[in-house]
Amino acid sequence: INAEYMGAATEICVFDAYGTLFDFNSAVARHRAAIGPKADALADLWRNKQIQYTWLRNSMGVYDKFWQVTGEALDHCLAAHSISDGSVREKLMSAYLALDAFPEVPAMLDRLTRAGKRLAILSNGNPEMLDPMYSALI
């Protein structure tokens, strides 16, 4: 982070969780062996379906927790890639609760905190999904 962007006028820094702080592909990467050669395609489709399902619900005025959306998106992806092993679904959903932070994130958050900045997350993720991952960072 460039020091000129952390001037005194900046009081709070707000981050998106998925794709900015946390690598949503790390869930699939962690279980690549169980998924097999379709792992990358599954990861890409899973993220796309999460976003599509969220947008669809928003356009209909329907709310479901992002955990529900994430599970439904994964179910679609597993079926689309003919992966029927229920343990793969369980592993991936559990891994989504403990996504890896991008390597630069801990040091960046530490630097912002030491500079007196307040930090916040703005995300589709519900607190039950985000709190454990954020707590592991600080």
C-alpha positions in Angstrom: 0.0 0.0 0.0 1.4 3.3 -1.0 1.8 5.7 1.9 0.2 8.6 0.0 -3.1 6.7 -0.1 -3.0 6.2 3.7 -3.2 9.9 4.5 -4.8 11.3 7.6 -8.1 11.9 5.8 -8.6 8.1 5.4 -10.2 6.8 8.5 -11.7 3.5 7.4 -10.7 0.9 4.7 -13.5 -1.4 3.4 -12.7 -4.5 1.5 -14.6 -7.1 -0.4 -13.9 -10.5 1.2 -14.0 -12.9 -1.7 -11.4 -12.3 -4.3 -9.8 -9.4 -2.4 -8.9 -10.7 1.0 -9.7 -14.4 0.6 -9.0 -16.7 -2.4 -12.2 -18.4 -3.2 -10.3 -20.8 -5.4 -8.4 -22.2 -2.4 -11.3 -24.4 -1.4 -11.0 -26.4 -4.7 -7.2 -26.2 -4.7 -7.1 -27.8 -1.3 -9.1 -30.8 -2.5 -7.8 -31.0 -6.1 -6.9 -34.7 -5.7 -10.4 -35.6 -4.7 -11.9 -33.7 -7.6 -9.6 -34.8 -10.3 -8.9 -33.1 -13.7 -12.1 -31.1 -13.6 -11.0 -29.1 -10.5 -10.2 -25.8 -12.4 -13.4 -25.9 -14.4 -15.4 -26.7 -11.3 -13.8 -23.7 -9.4 -14.6 -21.3 -12.2 -18.1 -22.5 -12.7 -18.8 -22.5 -8.9 -17.8 -18.8 -8.6 -19.8 -17.9 -11.6 -22.9 -19.7 -10.3 -22.6 -18.1 -6.9 -22.7 -14.7 -8.5 -25.5 -15.6 -11.0 -27.6 -17.1 -8.2 -27.1 -14.0 -6.1 -28.0 -11.7 -9.0 -31.1 -13.8 -9.8 -32.3 -13.7 -6.2 -31.7 -9.9 -6.0 -33.7 -9.4 -9.2 -36.6 -11.4 -7.7 -36.4 -9.6 -4.4 -35.6 -12.9 -2.7 -32.9 -13.2 0.0 -31.0 -16.3 1.1 -27.8 -16.4 3.1 -24.7 -16.6 0.9 -24.0 -20.0 2.5 -27.3 -21.3 1.0 -26.4 -19.8 -2.4 -22.9 -21.2 -2.2 -24.2 -24.7 -1.5 -26.8 -24.5 -4.4 -24.1 -23.3 -6.7 -21.8 -26.1 -5.8 -24.6 -28.7 -6.2 -25.1 -27.4 -9.8 -21.4 -27.5 -10.5 -20.9 -31.0 -9.1 -23.8 -32.3 -11.3 -22.6 -30.4 -14.4 -19.2 -32.1 -14.0 -20.7 -35.5 -13.1 -19.1 -35.6 -9.6 -21.4 -37.6 -7.4 -19.2 -38.3 -4.4 -21.0 -36.7 -1.5 -17.7 -36.4 0.4 -16.4 -34.0 -2.2 -19.3 -31.6 -1.5 -18.7 -31.8 2.2 -15.0 -31.2 1.9 -15.6 -28.2 -0.4 -18.3 -26.6 1.7 -16.1 -27.0 4.8 -13.1 -25.5 3.0 -15.2 -22.5 2.0 -15.4 -21.7 5.7 -11.6 -21.5 5.9 -10.5 -20.0 2.6 -6.8 -19.0 2.4 -6.0 -15.3 2.5 -4.0 -14.0 -0.4 -0.3 -13.9 0.7 -0.1 -10.1 1.0 -3.2 -9.6 3.0 -2.0 -10.2 6.6 0.9 -7.7 6.3 -1.3 -5.2 4.5 -4.0 -5.4 7.2 -1.4 -5.1 9.9 0.1 -2.0 8.3 -3.3 -0.4 8.1 -4.1 -1.2 11.7 -0.7 0.2 12.9 -1.5 3.3 10.9 -4.7 3.7 13.0 -7.1 2.9 10.2 -10.4 1.1 10.9 -11.1 -1.9 8.8 -14.3 -3.4 7.6 -15.6 -6.0 5.1 -18.5 -5.4 2.7 -19.5 -8.8 1.3 -22.2 -11.2 0.2 -20.9 -13.6 2.8 -22.8 -13.9 6.0 -21.1 -13.4 9.4 -20.9 -17.2 10.1 -18.8 -17.6 7.0 -16.6 -14.5 7.3 -15.9 -14.1 11.1 -13.7 -17.2 11.5 -11.6 -16.3 8.4 -11.2 -12.7 9.4 -10.4 -13.7 13.0 -7.6 -15.9 11.7 -6.1 -12.9 9.9 -5.8 -10.6 12.8 
